[in-house]
């Protein structure tokens, strides 16, 4: 059995640099650049918005549509867009704290403290 350390570069996983494979085999994380805190906050807010959209979407599953003029594929599509916008609005206006937790974990993984 060939170990990763003695493997040739052709045995590396597709799309994964060989030095990253070696670092993982030695239980070390490859050195990465520090992330921009503003960009990280934006990503954390986007994550919270997606989570809230999914959560709000479950609340709308039990809502009945109007009789003759409601329902159908069109209403399903527009309801999903409405739910997505609700999630974005809640996240933009402070959210429920998920973005803060995700941001602190992202910064902690980079070795930075907030």
N, C-alpha and C positions, 0 to 999 in steps of 0.2 A: 504494500500500500504506500503510495507516494504522499508525503506530507506537503502542505501548502508551501512551506519554506523552500523546499527543493523543487517545486513545480516550475515548469517553464512558463513564460508569459502566455503561451497559447492555451494553457489550462485555466486561465482566469475566467471568471464569469463574464459573459458578454455585457459590455457597457460598464463594467466595474474595473477600475484601474487595479493593477496588480499590487501596488503598494497599499491600497485600501484593504485588499484581501489579506495581505501580510499583517497589517496593523490589527485587523479584526482577529486574526489567528493568535496574535500575541496579547489580546485583550486590551488593546490601546485604541483610542479613537484617533483618526487622522486629524492633523492640525487643520482647523478651518478658520476662515476670516471671521472677525467679529461682525455681528449683524447690526444693522442700523435700528436703533430703538423706535424711531418713528414708523419705519416699515414693519417692524415686529408688532407694534400696537395695531396697525392697520390690518395685518394678517389675523391677529387675535380677534379683532372686532368682526372681521369677515367670518371667522369660524363660529363666533357666537351667533351671528345673524343666520347662518345656515342651520345651526342647532335649534335656534328658536323657531325658524320656519318649519322644521320637521315637527317640533313639539306642537306648534299652533295648528299644523296640518292635521294632526290626530284629533284635535278638538272639533274640526270641521267635518270629520268623517260621519258623524251622526246627524248632521244638519240635513233636513229634508229640503228638496228643491220645490219651487212653485209648480203648481199643477201643469196646465197646458203649455205655458210659455217658458217653463224652467227645465233644467236638466240637460242632459246630452253632453256630447264631447266638448262643445264650445264652452259650456259652463265649467266643466272640469278644468279646461285649460286656463280660463280666466280666474278661476278660484285659486289655482296653484300660483298664478302670478300675484294675486292679491295676498296670499299667505306669505309669499316670498318678500313682498314689500313690507308687510307687517313685521316680519323678522328683522329686516334692515332698520326699520324705524325704531323698534325697541332697542336694538343694539346701539344705534346712534345716540339714543337718549339716555344712555347709562347702562342699559341691559340689566342682567341679573347677577353679574359678577363673574361670568365665565371667562370673558376676555381678560380680566385682570389675572385670573388664575393661570390661563394659558400663557399670557405674556410673562409672568414670573417664571414659569417652567421653561419657556424658551430661553430666557436670559440665563437661568440657572444652568441649562444644558450647554450654553456657550461659555460658562464660567464667569459671567458678569452678575453682579448683584444690583438689585433695583433700589 
